[in-house]
Amino acid sequence: ENTTIQILATVLSNISAIPAMWLCYQSEMYYELLIGAASMITSIGYHVGDTFEPIYGPRSKDIFGMTAGNWHRLDNVFAILCIVALALYLSEIQNPKWLEFIRWSSLLLTLFFQEQGPWKLSNTLIPIIILVCGCIYYIFRVRKPKYNSNFTYGSILMALALVLFVKGLDEKKDYLRLWHGGWHFIG
């Protein structure tokens, strides 16, 4: 029964990203669409593998030849890139070459830190902090974007999502993965 709840909480909460991906497609934001889709797929792979691994053993339920640990690393990479994509979107960087440079730099920096260890929280936070600080610098020093009330609403939801993410880090208290599922749904 707990296994079913864990799978439902993590898979269904990930699938809730499909409408946002559709909006990216309609807006021709193909980078964001692909990063979002990859994040959804790798997160589902990780959570399904992570749920079944304690029951069947570490390699008995590989998904497409990868263990839950492999999926976890990819999940972290694409989750970080989603956060960076949001920061870049909010920065409204106009120069396409500079935007492409930042996207590639964020991928390289993220891969470097995730290869050091995806289970170390610092290896997830450091690339996010570096890249988001760069976007904040750009916003306040180079170009002040024009925000509307959706920005405030989105910021509140993202703050709530981060609270849910932190609460979901304690796997003993969040063994059904409901807090973590809330992070997927709102974030």
N, CA, C and O of each residue as an XYZ file, in Angstrom:
748
protein
N       0.830     -1.203      0.000
C       0.000      0.000      0.000
C       0.865      1.253      0.000
O       0.603      2.190     -0.755
N       1.916      1.278      0.859
C       2.813      2.443      0.887
C       3.514      2.631     -0.454
O       3.735      3.759     -0.895
N       3.863      1.517     -1.101
C       4.521      1.588     -2.400
C       3.615      2.274     -3.417
O       4.073      3.105     -4.200
N       2.346      1.932     -3.404
C       1.394      2.546     -4.331
C       1.280      4.043     -4.083
O       1.256      4.827     -5.032
N       1.209      4.449     -2.814
C       1.111      5.870     -2.473
C       2.369      6.610     -2.909
O       2.289      7.711     -3.455
N       3.541      6.000     -2.668
C       4.801      6.626     -3.078
C       4.837      6.826     -4.591
O       5.196      7.903     -5.067
N       4.473      5.805     -5.337
C       4.493      5.895     -6.803
C       3.497      6.951     -7.274
O       3.826      7.779     -8.123
N       2.282      6.925     -6.726
C       1.275      7.912     -7.130
C       1.733      9.335     -6.807
O       1.583     10.239     -7.629
N       2.292      9.533     -5.606
C       2.712     10.881     -5.188
C       3.805     11.423     -6.092
O       3.803     12.610     -6.421
N       4.733     10.578     -6.496
C       5.861     11.082     -7.282
C       5.567     11.098     -8.782
O       5.951     12.042     -9.471
N       4.898     10.076     -9.294
C       4.628     10.035    -10.734
C       3.556     11.050    -11.112
O       3.749     11.830    -12.045
N       2.426     11.051    -10.402
C       1.354     11.984    -10.755
C       1.774     13.439    -10.566
O       1.392     14.311    -11.347
N       2.567     13.694     -9.519
C       3.010     15.077     -9.311
C       3.964     15.518    -10.419
O       3.999     16.699    -10.764
N       4.723     14.604    -10.970
C       5.598     14.940    -12.102
C       4.797     15.181    -13.371
O       5.107     16.087    -14.144
N       3.775     14.377    -13.584
C       2.953     14.516    -14.781
C       2.236     15.865    -14.796
O       1.839     16.344    -15.858
N       2.070     16.475    -13.632
C       1.406     17.779    -13.571
C       2.187     18.868    -14.309
O       1.675     19.970    -14.505
N       3.425     18.566    -14.719
C       4.235     19.539    -15.467
C       3.869     19.595    -16.946
O       4.327     20.491    -17.655
N       3.065     18.671    -17.418
C       2.740     18.621    -18.848
C       2.088     19.915    -19.345
O       2.468     20.384    -20.418
N       1.133     20.519    -18.637
C       0.577     21.787    -19.145
C       1.636     22.888    -19.311
O       1.581     23.658    -20.270
N       2.583     22.961    -18.394
C       3.655     23.961    -18.522
C       4.518     23.658    -19.748
O       4.949     24.572    -20.450
N       4.765     22.377    -20.002
C       5.545     22.018    -21.189
C       4.777     22.362    -22.458
O       5.377     22.775    -23.450
N       3.475     22.199    -22.438
C       2.649     22.571    -23.590
C       2.744     24.075    -23.856
O       2.839     24.504    -25.006
N       2.718     24.870    -22.782
C       2.879     26.326    -22.938
C       4.244     26.667    -23.526
O       4.357     27.561    -24.364
N       5.271     25.960    -23.089
C       6.610     26.177    -23.656
C       6.605     25.856    -25.148
O       7.190     26.590    -25.944
N       5.959     24.779    -25.519
C       5.872     24.406    -26.935
C       5.153     25.489    -27.731
O       5.629     25.906    -28.787
N       4.008     25.946    -27.228
C       3.236     26.967    -27.930
C       3.999     28.283    -28.036
O       3.830     29.028    -29.002
N       4.835     28.564    -27.046
C       5.617     29.809    -27.037
C       6.951     29.653    -27.755
O       7.756     30.584    -27.771
N       7.194     28.487    -28.348
C       8.445     28.167    -29.037
C       9.659     28.288    -28.119
O      10.738     28.694    -28.552
N       9.477     27.936    -26.867
C      10.564     27.912    -25.882
C      11.060     26.460    -25.806
O      10.810     25.758    -24.826
N      11.759     26.031    -26.846
C      12.093     24.621    -26.993
C      13.135     24.138    -25.990
O      13.074     22.990    -25.548
N      14.081     24.983    -25.628
C      15.055     24.609    -24.598
C      14.327     24.292    -23.299
O      14.563     23.248    -22.690
N      13.446     25.188    -22.876
C      12.707     25.010    -21.632
C      11.800     23.782    -21.708
O      11.644     23.060    -20.724
N      11.205     23.547    -22.876
C      10.367     22.368    -23.091
C      11.176     21.087    -22.890
O      10.746     20.179    -22.178
N      12.352     21.018    -23.523
C      13.173     19.808    -23.431
C      13.737     19.594    -22.032
O      13.781     18.463    -21.548
N      14.164     20.661    -21.385
C      14.683     20.537    -20.020
C      13.563     20.084    -19.084
O      13.773     19.230    -18.222
N      12.368     20.662    -19.259
C      11.227     20.265    -18.433
C      10.840     18.814    -18.652
O      10.581     18.084    -17.694
N      10.799     18.388    -19.924
C      10.453     16.996    -20.232
C      11.500     16.038    -19.664
O      11.159     15.002    -19.094
N      12.767     16.388    -19.823
C      13.840     15.544    -19.285
C      13.760     15.485    -17.767
O      13.997     14.433    -17.174
N      13.434     16.590    -17.141
C      13.299     16.615    -15.685
C      12.154     15.709    -15.242
O      12.296     14.956    -14.279
N      11.042     15.776    -15.924
C       9.895     14.940    -15.578
C      10.234     13.451    -15.744
O       9.964     12.646    -14.853
N      10.818     13.101    -16.871
C      11.129     11.696    -17.162
C      12.166     11.149    -16.186
O      11.994     10.054    -15.651
N      13.234     11.898    -15.949
C      14.283     11.395    -15.052
C      13.798     11.343    -13.603
O      14.205     10.461    -12.846
N      12.944     12.269    -13.218
C      12.397     12.234    -11.867
C      11.506     11.004    -11.671
O      11.568     10.344    -10.634
N      10.686     10.706    -12.667
C       9.848      9.502    -12.583
C      10.737      8.261    -12.519
O      10.500      7.370    -11.703
N      11.768      8.199    -13.381
C      12.688      7.063    -13.352
C      13.351      6.897    -11.997
O      13.454      5.784    -11.480
N      13.798      8.000    -11.427
C      14.442      7.947    -10.109
C      13.470      7.468     -9.034
O      13.796      6.561     -8.267
N      12.293      8.060     -8.970
C      11.373      7.732     -7.881
C      10.796      6.324     -7.998
O      10.578      5.662     -6.984
N      10.550      5.866     -9.203
C      10.084      4.487     -9.371
C      11.192      3.527     -8.940
O      10.948      2.589     -8.181
N      12.409      3.767     -9.430
C      13.534      2.906     -9.032
C      13.806      2.956     -7.537
O      14.065      1.927     -6.912
N      13.746      4.143     -6.970
C      14.006      4.324     -5.536
C      12.943      3.636     -4.686
O      13.243      3.128     -3.605
N      11.715      3.619     -5.165
C      10.632      2.975     -4.425
C      10.775      1.453     -4.448
O      10.536      0.794     -3.437
N      11.161      0.893     -5.592
C      11.241     -0.558     -5.704
C      12.583     -1.150     -5.272
O      12.660     -2.341     -4.972
N      13.630     -0.343     -5.235
C      14.956     -0.854     -4.884
C      14.997     -1.530     -3.513
O      15.572     -2.614     -3.406
N      14.417     -0.946     -2.455
C      14.460     -1.622     -1.151
C      13.686     -2.942     -1.141
O      13.972     -3.821     -0.328
N      12.721     -3.082     -2.026
C      11.893     -4.287     -2.053
C      12.583     -5.401     -2.825
O      12.613     -6.546     -2.373
N      13.136     -5.073     -3.984
C      13.666     -6.087     -4.889
C      15.185     -6.128     -4.978
O      15.731     -7.000     -5.653
N      15.871     -5.224     -4.326
C      17.324     -5.197     -4.394
C      17.815     -4.137     -5.352
O      17.063     -3.686     -6.216
N      19.082     -3.726     -5.214
C      19.588     -2.573     -5.954
C      19.571     -2.698     -7.469
O      19.367     -1.691     -8.147
N      19.775     -3.879     -8.033
C      19.858     -3.967     -9.495
C      18.726     -4.794    -10.093
O      18.687     -5.004    -11.306
N      17.806     -5.263     -9.258
C      16.771     -6.152     -9.769
C      15.696     -5.407    -10.551
O      14.983     -6.022    -11.344
N      15.565     -4.121    -10.351
C      14.527     -3.355    -11.036
C      15.120     -2.171    -11.794
O      14.625     -1.049    -11.689
N      16.172     -2.423    -12.552
C      16.739     -1.364    -13.380
C      15.690     -0.882    -14.374
O      14.888     -1.665    -14.884
N      15.711      0.410    -14.636
C      14.802      0.997    -15.605
C      15.658      1.464    -16.780
O      16.494      2.356    -16.632
N      15.447      0.866    -17.924
C      16.244      1.144    -19.123
C      17.744      1.014    -18.832
O      18.557      1.802    -19.316
N      18.086      0.007    -18.035
C      19.487     -0.290    -17.759
C      20.142      0.597    -16.716
O      21.352      0.514    -16.508
N      19.357      1.451    -16.052
C      19.930      2.351    -15.041
C      19.300      2.090    -13.679
O      18.109      1.800    -13.566
N      20.133      2.201    -12.651
C      19.653      2.048    -11.284
C      18.998      3.348    -10.816
O      19.054      4.374    -11.495
N      18.386      3.275     -9.655
C      17.802      4.485     -9.064
C      18.878      5.558     -8.881
O      18.602      6.747     -9.043
N      20.091      5.145     -8.547
C      21.185      6.107     -8.369
C      21.533      6.839     -9.656
O      21.772      8.046     -9.647
N      21.560      6.095    -10.777
C      21.804      6.743    -12.070
C      20.702      7.748    -12.392
O      20.976      8.865    -12.830
N      19.461      7.340    -12.172
C      18.325      8.229    -12.422
C      18.360      9.441    -11.498
O      17.977     10.542    -11.892
N      18.821      9.229    -10.263
C      18.896     10.337     -9.302
C      19.843     11.424     -9.794
O      19.534     12.613     -9.718
N      20.980     11.009    -10.293
C      21.961     11.970    -10.808
C      21.355     12.775    -11.959
O      21.469     14.000    -11.993
N      20.712     12.082    -12.897
C      20.086     12.772    -14.027
C      18.943     13.671    -13.554
O      18.769     14.779    -14.063
N      18.178     13.201    -12.597
C      17.086     14.003    -12.035
C      17.636     15.304    -11.456
O      17.073     16.374    -11.685
N      18.723     15.215    -10.714
C      19.341     16.422    -10.154
C      19.807     17.374    -11.256
O      19.582     18.582    -11.177
N      20.453     16.824    -12.278
C      20.964     17.663    -13.370
C      19.819     18.452    -14.003
O      19.915     19.668    -14.166
N      18.754     17.771    -14.353
C      17.664     18.458    -15.051
C      16.839     19.348    -14.125
O      16.299     20.363    -14.565
N      16.737     18.982    -12.856
C      16.050     19.870    -11.904
C      16.827     21.178    -11.745
O      16.234     22.256    -11.715
N      18.146     21.078    -11.644
C      18.984     22.283    -11.545
C      18.825     23.126    -12.808
O      18.670     24.344    -12.726
N      18.864     22.484    -13.970
C      18.728     23.225    -15.231
C      17.356     23.877    -15.353
O      17.232     24.933    -15.973
N      16.323     23.268    -14.774
C      14.990     23.893    -14.778
C      15.001     25.174    -13.945
O      14.432     26.186    -14.353
N      15.641     25.132    -12.791
C      15.711     26.323    -11.937
C      16.513     27.422    -12.639
O      16.141     28.594    -12.594
N      17.601     27.039    -13.279
C      18.411     28.009    -14.020
C      17.609     28.566    -15.200
O      17.676     29.762    -15.483
N      16.853     27.709    -15.889
C      16.031     28.175    -17.012
C      15.007     29.200    -16.533
O      14.744     30.183    -17.227
N      14.433     28.981    -15.361
C      13.488     29.948    -14.799
C      14.198     31.272    -14.512
O      13.681     32.341    -14.838
N      15.377     31.197    -13.905
C      16.133     32.426    -13.602
C      16.495     33.167    -14.890
O      16.420     34.395    -14.939
N      16.883     32.436    -15.925
C      17.215     33.068    -17.208
C      15.978     33.695    -17.848
O      16.053     34.784    -18.418
N      14.866     33.022    -17.756
C      13.619     33.561    -18.300
C      13.259     34.870    -17.603
O      12.894     35.850    -18.252
N      13.367     34.875    -16.276
C      13.034     36.077    -15.512
C      14.042     37.200    -15.754
O      13.719     38.375    -15.578
N      15.257     36.842    -16.155
C      16.278     37.856    -16.439
C      16.022     38.586    -17.746
O      16.511     39.698    -17.944
N      15.264     37.976    -18.634
C      14.954     38.559    -19.940
C      16.214     38.963    -20.706
O      16.291     40.064    -21.251
N      17.185     38.077    -20.743
C      18.424     38.334    -21.471
C      18.106     38.380    -22.967
O      17.536     37.436    -23.514
N      18.473     39.468    -23.617
C      18.104     39.707    -25.013
C      19.104     39.152    -26.016
O      18.735     38.841    -27.148
N      20.360     39.024    -25.619
C      21.393     38.577    -26.540
C      21.361     37.040    -26.643
O      21.693     36.360    -25.672
N      20.971     36.486    -27.793
C      20.840     35.029    -27.909
C      22.164     34.285    -27.737
O      22.177     33.160    -27.238
N      23.267     34.895    -28.140
C      24.567     34.227    -27.979
C      24.962     34.156    -26.513
O      25.496     33.144    -26.057
N      24.702     35.223    -25.776
C      25.001     35.243    -24.350
C      24.104     34.239    -23.620
O      24.562     33.548    -22.709
N      22.844     34.157    -24.013
C      21.907     33.205    -23.414
C      22.361     31.770    -23.665
O      22.321     30.935    -22.761
N      22.784     31.491    -24.872
C      23.283     30.154    -25.201
C      24.536     29.825    -24.391
O      24.682     28.704    -23.903
N      25.439     30.794    -24.246
C      26.647     30.597    -23.451
C      26.297     30.243    -22.009
O      26.889     29.331    -21.433
N      25.342     30.957    -21.427
C      24.952     30.692    -20.039
C      24.312     29.314    -19.915
O      24.579     28.588    -18.957
N      23.472     28.952    -20.877
C      22.845     27.626    -20.831
C      23.890     26.511    -20.861
O      23.820     25.568    -20.073
N      24.852     26.623    -21.769
C      25.899     25.602    -21.856
C      26.773     25.615    -20.600
O      27.148     24.558    -20.092
N      27.094     26.794    -20.108
C      27.904     26.904    -18.888
C      27.185     26.264    -17.708
O      27.799     25.583    -16.887
N      25.890     26.490    -17.634
C      25.135     25.909    -16.521
C      25.122     24.391    -16.610
O      25.197     23.713    -15.585
N      25.029     23.850    -17.816
C      25.074     22.396    -17.979
C      26.424     21.848    -17.520
O      26.478     20.871    -16.773
N      27.514     22.476    -17.968
C      28.853     21.996    -17.608
C      29.097     22.086    -16.102
O      29.609     21.147    -15.492
N      28.731     23.214    -15.514
C      28.909     23.397    -14.073
C      28.081     22.379    -13.294
O      28.553     21.808    -12.311
N      26.853     22.157    -13.735
C      25.970     21.201    -13.067
C      26.524     19.784    -13.170
O      26.553     19.058    -12.177
N      26.963     19.385    -14.357
C      27.534     18.047    -14.524
C      28.761     17.855    -13.642
O      28.929     16.800    -13.031
N      29.612     18.861    -13.573
C      30.813     18.778    -12.740
C      30.443     18.490    -11.285
O      30.989     17.575    -10.669
N      29.521     19.271    -10.746
C      29.164     19.096     -9.335
C      28.387     17.805     -9.096
O      28.566     17.166     -8.059
N      27.535     17.413    -10.026
C      26.783     16.177     -9.825
C      27.677     14.947     -9.914
O      27.414     13.945     -9.249
N      28.721     15.008    -10.719
C      29.660     13.890    -10.769
C      30.431     13.754     -9.461
O      30.868     12.657     -9.113
N      30.601     14.843     -8.741
C      31.258     14.768     -7.432
C      30.399     14.023     -6.425
O      30.926     13.418     -5.492
N      29.096     14.057     -6.600
C      28.213     13.334     -5.698
C      26.818     13.930     -5.661
O      26.614     15.002     -5.090
N      25.849     13.240     -6.268
C      24.492     13.776     -6.316
C      23.782     13.759     -4.966
O      22.760     14.427     -4.807
N      24.295     13.015     -3.995
C      23.631     12.945     -2.694
C      24.122     14.023     -1.739
O      23.570     14.191     -0.652
N      25.153     14.753     -2.141
C      25.618     15.878     -1.325
C      24.819     17.109     -1.711
O      24.908     17.579     -2.846
N      24.046     17.630     -0.785
C      23.180     18.770     -1.060
C      23.975     19.955     -1.606
O      23.478     20.702     -2.449
N      25.198     20.125     -1.132
C      26.015     21.246     -1.610
C      26.277     21.147     -3.117
O      26.382     22.172     -3.791
N      26.382     19.926     -3.650
C      26.618     19.756     -5.081
C      25.381     20.071     -5.920
O      25.475     20.222     -7.138
N      24.247     20.168     -5.281
C      23.037     20.629     -5.954
C      22.903     22.139     -5.807
O      22.532     22.833     -6.753
N      23.204     22.638     -4.623
C      22.997     24.062     -4.349
C      24.043     24.973     -4.999
O      23.701     26.060     -5.465
N      25.297     24.554     -5.038
C      26.363     25.427     -5.545
C      26.111     25.880     -6.985
O      26.189     27.080     -7.250
N      25.812     24.977     -7.931
C      25.564     25.479     -9.290
C      24.335     26.386     -9.367
O      24.327     27.353    -10.129
N      23.308     26.082     -8.589
C      22.115     26.935     -8.585
C      22.470     28.319     -8.068
O      22.110     29.326     -8.677
N      23.174     28.371     -6.949
C      23.521     29.659     -6.332
C      24.391     30.487     -7.275
O      24.143     31.679     -7.460
N      25.403     29.869     -7.867
C      26.297     30.600     -8.780
C      25.514     31.183     -9.953
O      25.654     32.363    -10.276
N      24.695     30.359    -10.583
C      23.994     30.806    -11.785
C      22.857     31.767    -11.474
O      22.642     32.723    -12.220
N      22.128     31.537    -10.393
C      21.042     32.451    -10.038
C      21.613     33.796     -9.588
O      21.034     34.838     -9.896
N      22.732     33.795     -8.870
C      23.366     35.065     -8.481
C      23.795     35.854     -9.719
O      23.679     37.079     -9.749
N      24.291     35.150    -10.738
C      24.636     35.823    -11.990
C      23.414     36.461    -12.635
O      23.494     37.571    -13.163
N      22.288     35.765    -12.593
C      21.048     36.324    -13.155
C      20.570     37.519    -12.331
O      20.107     38.514    -12.887
N      20.681     37.421    -11.023
C      20.277     38.543    -10.161
C      21.153     39.756    -10.440
O      20.660     40.882    -10.515
N      22.452     39.526    -10.594
C      23.353     40.611    -10.943
C      22.902     41.268    -12.245
O      22.822     42.492    -12.340
N      22.612     40.451    -13.232
C      22.176     40.969    -14.533
C      20.896     41.799    -14.379
O      20.779     42.882    -14.951
N      19.955     41.289    -13.613
C      18.670     41.981    -13.432
C      18.869     43.360    -12.806
O      18.275     44.337    -13.261
N      19.693     43.444    -11.778
C      19.824     44.709    -11.048
C      20.888     45.644    -11.609
O      20.828     46.849    -11.364
N      21.859     45.124    -12.353
C      22.935     45.977    -12.847
C      22.858     46.260    -14.344
O      23.302     47.314    -14.799
N      22.308     45.347    -15.097
C      22.335     45.494    -16.548
C      20.973     45.885    -17.100
O      20.855     46.867    -17.832
N      19.963     45.132    -16.758
C      18.645     45.371    -17.344
C      17.567     45.011    -16.337
O      17.499     43.875    -15.866
N      16.743     45.960    -16.015
C      15.645     45.700    -15.089
C      14.420     45.243    -15.880
O      13.815     46.038    -16.599
N      14.051     43.961    -15.749
C      12.882     43.466    -16.480
C      11.587     44.102    -15.970
O      11.527     44.633    -14.861
N      10.565     44.032    -16.805
C       9.246     44.547    -16.435
C       8.399     43.371    -15.963
O       8.020     42.511    -16.758
N       8.104     43.340    -14.668
C       7.314     42.249    -14.114
C       5.890     42.695    -13.877
O       5.617     43.880    -13.687
N       4.976     41.723    -13.891
C       3.586     42.007    -13.562
C       3.193     41.193    -12.320
O       4.052     40.616    -11.654
N       1.914     41.154    -12.019
C       1.463     40.454    -10.813
C       1.724     38.953    -10.885
O       1.812     38.305     -9.842
N       1.850     38.380    -12.079
C       2.167     36.962    -12.196
C       3.525     36.641    -11.593
O       3.732     35.547    -11.069
N       4.451     37.592    -11.665
C       5.772     37.384    -11.075
C       5.652     37.199     -9.558
O       6.275     36.303     -8.990
N       4.861     38.038     -8.915
C       4.675     37.932     -7.462
C       4.014     36.603     -7.124
O       4.460     35.903     -6.215
N       2.970     36.254     -7.834
C       2.266     34.998     -7.607
C       3.210     33.811     -7.804
O       3.240     32.898     -6.978
N       3.976     33.820     -8.886
C       4.930     32.749     -9.155
C       6.019     32.659     -8.112
O       6.442     31.561     -7.748
N       6.485     33.809     -7.620
C       7.523     33.822     -6.584
C       7.016     33.210     -5.282
O       7.742     32.480     -4.608
N       5.780     33.509     -4.937
C       5.181     32.933     -3.725
C       5.066     31.413     -3.863
O       5.388     30.671     -2.935
N       4.604     30.960     -5.033
C       4.494     29.514     -5.263
C       5.860     28.833     -5.235
O       5.994     27.733     -4.698
N       6.879     29.484     -5.812
C       8.214     28.886     -5.797
C       8.763     28.813     -4.377
O       9.415     27.832     -4.021
N       8.511     29.833     -3.562
C       8.946     29.806     -2.157
C       8.266     28.646     -1.427
O       8.912     27.934     -0.657
N       6.978     28.456     -1.664
C       6.258     27.339     -1.056
C       6.829     26.009     -1.540
O       7.001     25.081     -0.751
N       7.120     25.918     -2.832
C       7.695     24.693     -3.383
C       9.041     24.375     -2.738
O       9.338     23.212     -2.463
N       9.849     25.392     -2.497
C      11.152     25.157     -1.853
C      10.985     24.656     -0.427
O      11.755     23.809      0.027
N       9.985     25.170      0.285
C       9.688     24.672      1.641
C       9.322     23.190      1.569
O       9.799     22.389      2.373
N       8.481     22.833      0.609
C       8.084     21.431      0.450
C       9.281     20.556      0.085
O       9.395     19.423      0.552
N      10.172     21.088     -0.754
C      11.372     20.336     -1.129
C      12.224     20.047      0.105
O      12.665     18.915      0.306
N      12.453     21.058      0.922
C      13.276     20.885      2.133
C      12.625     19.878      3.072
O      13.307     19.014      3.623
N      11.309     19.982      3.260
C      10.610     19.029      4.128
C      10.710     17.609      3.571
O      10.766     16.640      4.328
N      10.732     17.495      2.251
C      10.824     16.193      1.613
C      12.207     15.578      1.648
O      12.364     14.408      1.298
N      13.216     16.334      2.061
C      14.576     15.776      2.142
C      14.691     14.732      3.249
O      15.543     13.846      3.179
N      13.853     14.831      4.254
C      13.861     13.862      5.354
C      13.023     12.658      4.933
O      11.806     12.639      5.114
N      13.695     11.651      4.366
C      12.987     10.501      3.828
C      12.312      9.651      4.901
O      11.382      8.899      4.610
N      12.782      9.773      6.140
C      12.137      9.014      7.219
C      10.775      9.611      7.558
O       9.811      8.876      7.773
N      10.691     10.936      7.607
C       9.415     11.593      7.894
C       8.520     11.650      6.663
O       7.295     11.625      6.783
N       9.118     11.724      5.492
C       8.352     11.809      4.246
C       8.473     10.492      3.479
O       8.744     10.488      2.278
N       8.271      9.372      4.183
C       8.457      8.071      3.555
C       7.419      7.795      2.455
O       7.657      6.962      1.580
N       6.282      8.482      2.494
C       5.297      8.330      1.418
C       5.586      9.284      0.258
O       4.928      9.211     -0.780
N       6.556     10.171      0.424
C       7.018     11.122     -0.591
C       5.953     12.174     -0.927
O       5.917     12.695     -2.041
N       5.082     12.481      0.053
C       4.025     13.463     -0.186
C       4.568     14.886     -0.218
O       4.168     15.680     -1.070
N       5.488     15.225      0.713
C       6.095     16.560      0.674
C       6.862     16.735     -0.623
O       6.771     17.772     -1.281
N       7.623     15.702     -0.983
C       8.415     15.785     -2.205
C       7.502     15.876     -3.436
O       7.807     16.594     -4.388
N       6.391     15.150     -3.410
C       5.423     15.234     -4.496
C       4.849     16.649     -4.613
O       4.584     17.134     -5.713
N       4.663     17.303     -3.461
C       4.196     18.699     -3.469
C       5.208     19.602     -4.154
O       4.834     20.530     -4.872
N       6.488     19.335     -3.936
C       7.554     20.092     -4.620
C       7.411     19.937     -6.128
O       7.490     20.920     -6.865
N       7.201     18.698     -6.591
C       7.018     18.467     -8.028
C       5.810     19.241     -8.548
O       5.873     19.891     -9.592
N       4.714     19.160     -7.803
C       3.460     19.743     -8.266
C       3.504     21.258     -8.329
O       3.049     21.851     -9.307
N       4.045     21.892     -7.295
C       4.025     23.357     -7.230
C       5.251     23.965     -7.914
O       5.150     25.004     -8.567
N       6.417     23.310     -7.762
C       7.649     23.856     -8.310
C       7.691     23.735     -9.789
O       8.666     24.149    -10.416
